[in-house]
């Protein structure tokens, strides 16, 4: 079997870092990310990340992981094995131990932290923002799975890259053999037939009424209160929300499979997090920092897709010319410029794409790109702190909008 890099190459890379990814390629023509996930997932912590670009074609990579070497549960409940404090500081403390030696042939992500930051972690970044008292979900503020062994589906080359990592600060030969063993263990799981689904599938699960966490009267009263705040000049917009829930007997992965079919999106995720699951599909990237370059992509303004190209074009023009949609989008672009500017070199913030229309499977959105150059005294974690949460889920000015949200919403948002 061919492993890249070889043991000799891994030894040489020890001068460039203290950890190096090693991988083996296997054909992917008989597997899908879904089938592969069902074969490899073990234990209570696993993830599947998929992406459909523009809602219409599969992006190059999908990522699958299981059995992380560490799970961070952040929150205030020690009896639930939660750790208090800023979760980004905890992530940084863990990942800063590693300097990854460069290896060609792998995507930018091939190991690290996968999970969620709940809305309430903002209190660590903006202490003046209060928190709602009620916590009906009772979930940790954040859960992160630290993974050093995973599968990377390369849909362009039709291969699966099975990746593990070699620690270079000890016995490199032994560490390399252990990484190869972990790779082969996953390859062995992949080679097994998937005889049946590991959960009971329901063709038509019993439907129940979706229930909100507030009455219509409470919701309308809160909206009226926000309007008064806007007239008084407290805020320009506040993104007030309610939670809908209903019981289901469907397995969470069955829900994910349905979601990826009816709503293919650039960011689709299935997170198995011990005693609960999170399933989602979103068009929006919050922020990315790469080689000191900050990218922030606000999305606001929506129309349904048309029945054909001609109707799509009409709806796109309607969206572009809608005064309300344009005003809201420009407000969020300005908010993004402010957030990015907090951690960028002076004069480096640019709007490189303004109100372009991107089409997805069911809707089209107005999308802009804000960029900046990260200050030398700031880290990518600082950039995330500055941009979290997105203005599209808070409002503007963001801190005042979050104070109003905390006053009026009944429950904590959690992984919102």
C-alpha positions in Angstrom: 0.0 0.0 0.0 1.2 3.5 -0.7 1.1 6.0 2.1 1.9 9.7 1.5 4.2 10.9 2.7 6.5 7.9 3.2 8.2 7.2 6.6 11.5 8.7 5.3 9.7 11.8 4.1 7.9 12.1 7.4 11.2 12.1 9.2 12.5 14.9 7.0 9.3 16.9 7.6 10.1 17.0 11.4 12.0 20.2 10.8 8.8 21.9 9.5 6.4 21.0 12.3 5.6 18.6 15.1 2.8 16.7 13.4 2.3 15.6 9.8 -0.8 14.2 8.1 -0.4 10.8 6.4 -2.9 9.4 4.0 -3.9 6.6 1.7 -6.2 6.8 -1.3 -8.9 4.3 -2.0 -11.4 4.3 -4.9 -14.7 6.1 -4.2 -16.7 5.0 -7.2 -18.8 2.5 -5.2 -19.3 4.7 -2.1 -21.2 7.9 -1.2 -20.5 10.0 1.9 -23.7 8.7 3.4 -22.8 5.0 2.9 -19.2 5.6 4.1 -20.4 7.3 7.2 -22.8 4.5 8.1 -19.9 2.1 7.7 -17.2 3.9 9.7 -19.2 5.7 12.5 -18.5 4.2 16.0 -19.2 5.4 19.5 -21.2 8.4 20.4 -19.2 11.2 18.6 -19.1 11.4 14.8 -19.6 14.0 12.0 -20.4 14.3 8.4 -19.8 17.6 6.5 -21.0 18.0 2.9 -21.3 20.9 0.5 -23.2 21.6 -2.6 -21.9 24.7 -4.4 -24.6 27.2 -5.4 -27.1 24.6 -4.3 -26.7 22.9 -7.7 -23.5 20.9 -7.9 -21.5 18.9 -5.3 -18.4 20.7 -4.0 -15.1 19.0 -4.2 -14.8 17.7 -0.7 -16.9 15.9 2.0 -15.5 15.1 5.4 -16.3 12.2 7.7 -14.9 11.6 11.2 -15.5 9.4 14.2 -14.0 8.5 17.5 -12.3 11.9 18.2 -9.3 11.8 20.5 -10.9 14.5 22.7 -14.4 16.0 23.2 -14.7 19.5 24.7 -18.1 20.3 26.3 -18.2 23.9 27.3 -20.7 25.3 29.8 -21.4 26.1 33.4 -22.6 22.6 34.5 -19.7 20.6 35.9 -22.1 17.7 36.7 -22.5 17.3 32.9 -18.8 17.3 32.4 -18.8 20.8 31.0 -15.8 23.1 31.2 -16.4 26.8 32.0 -14.7 29.7 30.2 -14.2 31.0 26.7 -14.5 28.0 24.4 -12.3 29.7 21.7 -9.5 30.0 24.3 -9.9 26.3 25.0 -9.8 25.4 21.3 -6.7 27.6 20.8 -5.0 26.0 23.8 -5.5 22.6 22.3 -4.7 23.3 18.7 -1.7 25.6 19.4 0.2 22.5 20.6 0.5 21.4 17.0 2.5 22.8 14.1 1.4 20.9 11.0 4.1 20.1 8.5 2.9 20.9 4.9 1.8 17.9 2.8 0.6 18.3 -0.8 -2.6 16.6 -2.1 -4.8 17.5 0.9 -7.5 20.1 1.3 -7.2 23.0 3.8 -9.1 20.9 6.4 -7.7 17.5 7.3 -8.1 17.4 11.1 -8.8 19.7 13.9 -12.0 20.8 15.8 -15.5 20.0 14.5 -18.7 21.0 16.4 -20.7 24.0 17.3 -20.6 27.3 19.2 -24.0 28.1 20.7 -25.4 31.6 20.6 -24.8 32.2 24.3 -21.0 31.9 24.0 -21.1 35.6 22.9 -21.1 36.5 26.6 -17.4 35.6 26.6 -16.8 38.0 23.8 -19.2 40.8 24.7 -19.8 40.6 28.5 -22.4 43.4 28.5 -24.8 41.2 26.5 -27.2 39.5 29.1 -28.5 35.9 28.7 -32.0 34.7 28.7 -32.8 32.9 32.0 -34.8 29.9 30.7 -32.7 27.0 29.2 -35.3 24.3 28.1 -32.8 22.5 25.8 -30.2 22.1 28.5 -27.4 21.7 26.0 -23.7 22.7 26.5 -22.8 26.2 25.2 -20.4 24.5 22.8 -19.2 21.0 21.9 -16.1 20.4 19.9 -14.7 17.1 18.7 -10.9 17.1 18.2 -10.1 14.7 15.4 -6.8 13.6 13.9 -8.1 10.7 11.8 -10.8 11.1 9.2 -12.0 10.5 5.6 -11.9 13.1 2.9 -14.1 12.4 -0.1 -12.5 14.0 -3.2 -15.4 14.2 -5.6 -13.3 15.6 -8.4 -10.8 12.7 -8.4 -13.3 10.1 -7.2 -11.1 8.9 -4.4 -11.3 8.8 -0.6 -8.3 10.1 1.2 -8.1 8.3 4.6 -6.0 10.6 6.8 -4.3 10.2 10.1 -1.6 12.2 11.8 1.9 11.4 13.0 3.4 13.1 16.0 6.9 14.1 15.1 8.2 15.0 18.6 8.7 11.5 19.8 9.4 8.0 18.3 8.5 8.8 14.7 8.7 5.2 13.5 6.2 4.0 16.1 3.9 7.0 15.6 4.0 6.4 11.8 3.0 2.7 12.3 0.2 3.7 14.6 -1.1 6.2 12.0 -1.0 3.5 9.3 -2.9 1.1 11.6 -5.6 3.7 12.1 -5.8 4.3 8.4 -6.1 0.6 7.6 -8.7 0.1 10.4 -11.0 2.7 8.6 -10.2 1.2 5.2 -11.3 -2.2 6.6 -14.6 -0.7 7.8 -15.1 0.8 4.3 -14.6 -2.6 2.6 -17.4 -4.2 4.6 -20.8 -4.4 2.9 -23.6 -2.3 4.3 -26.1 -5.0 4.7 -28.9 -2.9 6.3 -29.4 0.5 7.9 -28.2 0.6 11.5 -31.4 2.3 12.5 -35.1 1.6 12.0 -36.3 3.5 9.0 -39.9 4.9 8.9 -41.4 5.4 5.5 -44.0 7.8 6.9 -43.4 8.7 10.5 -46.3 9.9 12.4 -46.7 13.7 12.1 -47.3 16.0 15.0 -48.2 19.6 15.3 -45.2 22.0 15.4 -45.2 24.0 18.6 -43.7 27.4 19.2 -42.0 28.4 22.5 -44.3 31.5 22.6 -47.8 32.4 21.8 -48.8 34.5 18.7 -49.8 37.3 21.1 -46.4 37.2 22.9 -44.6 37.2 19.5 -46.6 40.2 18.2 -46.1 42.1 21.4 -42.3 41.6 21.2 -42.3 42.8 17.6 -44.2 45.9 18.6 -41.7 46.5 21.3 -38.8 46.2 18.8 -40.5 48.7 16.5 -40.6 51.2 19.4 -36.9 50.6 20.0 -36.2 51.3 16.3 -38.2 54.5 16.4 -36.4 55.6 19.6 -33.1 55.0 17.8 -31.9 52.1 19.9 -31.4 49.9 16.9 -31.9 49.6 13.2 -32.9 46.0 13.2 -33.2 43.2 15.7 -33.6 39.6 14.5 -36.3 38.3 16.9 -36.8 34.5 16.8 -39.0 31.8 18.1 -38.3 28.1 18.4 -40.5 25.5 16.7 -40.4 21.9 17.8 -42.3 18.7 17.4 -41.7 15.1 18.4 -40.6 12.5 15.8 -39.7 8.9 15.8 -37.4 9.3 12.8 -33.7 8.7 13.5 -31.5 11.9 13.3 -29.5 10.5 10.4 -32.7 9.8 8.5 -33.7 13.4 9.0 -30.3 14.5 7.6 -30.7 12.3 4.6 -34.1 13.9 3.8 -32.7 17.4 4.4 -29.7 16.9 2.0 -32.2 15.7 -0.6 -34.8 18.5 -0.3 -32.4 21.3 0.6 -28.9 20.8 -0.8 -26.7 23.6 0.5 -23.1 24.8 0.6 -22.8 23.8 4.3 -24.6 20.6 5.3 -23.7 18.9 8.6 -24.6 16.0 10.7 -23.1 16.1 14.2 -23.5 13.2 16.6 -22.5 14.7 20.0 -23.0 12.1 22.6 -26.5 12.5 24.0 -27.9 14.6 21.2 -27.5 15.3 17.5 -27.4 18.5 15.4 -28.5 18.4 11.7 -28.5 21.4 9.4 -28.1 22.9 5.9 -27.0 26.5 5.4 -25.9 28.7 2.5 -23.7 31.0 4.7 -20.1 31.0 5.8 -19.6 33.2 8.8 -15.9 34.0 8.6 -12.6 32.5 7.3 -9.0 33.5 8.0 -6.3 32.0 5.8 -2.7 33.3 5.6 -3.8 36.5 7.3 -6.6 37.1 4.8 -10.1 37.6 6.3 -13.3 36.6 4.4 -16.7 37.5 5.6 -19.8 36.7 3.6 -23.1 38.4 4.6 -26.2 36.9 3.0 -29.6 38.7 3.2 -32.4 39.2 0.8 -34.3 36.2 -0.6 -36.6 35.1 -3.4 -37.9 31.6 -4.2 -36.5 30.0 -7.3 -38.6 30.2 -10.5 -40.0 27.3 -12.5 -37.6 27.9 -15.3 -34.7 30.2 -16.3 -36.9 33.0 -17.6 -38.8 33.1 -14.3 -35.5 32.9 -12.4 -34.3 36.0 -14.3 -37.4 37.9 -13.4 -37.2 37.0 -9.8 -33.5 37.9 -9.7 -34.2 41.4 -11.1 -37.1 41.8 -8.6 -34.7 40.9 -5.8 -32.0 43.3 -7.0 -34.4 46.2 -7.2 -36.3 45.6 -4.0 -35.7 48.7 -1.8 -36.3 46.9 1.5 -34.1 43.9 0.6 -31.3 46.3 -0.6 -31.5 48.4 2.5 -31.3 45.4 4.9 -28.4 44.0 2.9 -26.4 47.2 2.9 -26.9 47.5 6.6 -25.5 44.0 7.2 -22.6 44.7 4.8 -21.8 47.8 6.9 -22.0 45.7 10.1 -19.6 43.2 8.5 -17.2 45.9 7.6 -17.3 47.1 11.2 -16.7 43.6 12.6 -13.9 42.8 10.1 -12.4 46.2 10.7 -12.1 45.5 14.5 -9.3 43.0 13.8 -7.9 44.2 10.4 -5.0 46.4 9.4 -6.2 50.0 9.0 -7.2 50.7 5.4 -7.3 47.0 4.4 -11.1 46.4 4.6 -12.7 46.0 1.2 -16.1 45.0 -0.2 -15.0 42.8 -3.0 -18.5 41.6 -4.0 -21.6 43.6 -3.4 -25.2 42.3 -3.7 -24.5 39.6 -6.2 -27.3 37.0 -6.6 -26.5 33.4 -5.8 -28.9 30.7 -6.7 -29.5 27.6 -4.5 -31.8 24.7 -4.8 -35.0 26.4 -3.6 -34.1 30.1 -3.2 -31.8 32.8 -4.4 -30.0 35.3 -2.1 -28.2 38.6 -2.2 -24.6 37.9 -1.2 -21.6 40.2 -0.6 -18.0 39.6 0.3 -16.1 41.7 2.9 -12.3 41.1 3.2 -9.5 42.5 5.4 -5.9 41.8 6.4 -5.6 40.4 9.9 -3.6 42.6 12.2 -0.3 41.1 13.4 -1.4 41.3 17.0 -4.6 39.5 16.3 -5.4 35.7 15.7 -8.0 33.9 13.7 -9.8 33.3 17.0 -10.0 37.0 17.5 -11.5 37.4 14.1 -14.2 34.8 15.0 -14.9 36.6 18.3 -15.3 39.9 16.4 -17.7 38.4 13.8 -19.7 36.2 16.1 -22.7 35.9 15.9 -23.5 36.9 12.3 -25.5 40.1 11.9 -28.1 38.1 10.1 -29.1 36.4 13.4 -28.7 39.4 15.7 -29.3 42.8 14.0 -27.6 46.2 14.1 -26.0 47.8 16.0 -25.2 44.2 17.0 -24.6 44.6 20.7 -27.7 46.7 21.3 -29.7 44.3 19.1 -28.5 41.3 21.2 -29.5 43.1 24.4 -33.0 43.6 23.1 -33.1 39.9 22.0 -32.1 38.8 25.5 -34.9 41.0 27.0 -37.7 39.8 24.7 -36.9 36.1 23.8 -38.1 33.6 26.4 -35.4 31.0 26.1 -31.7 30.6 25.4 -31.0 30.0 21.7 -28.3 27.4 22.1 -27.0 26.0 18.8 -29.0 28.6 16.9 
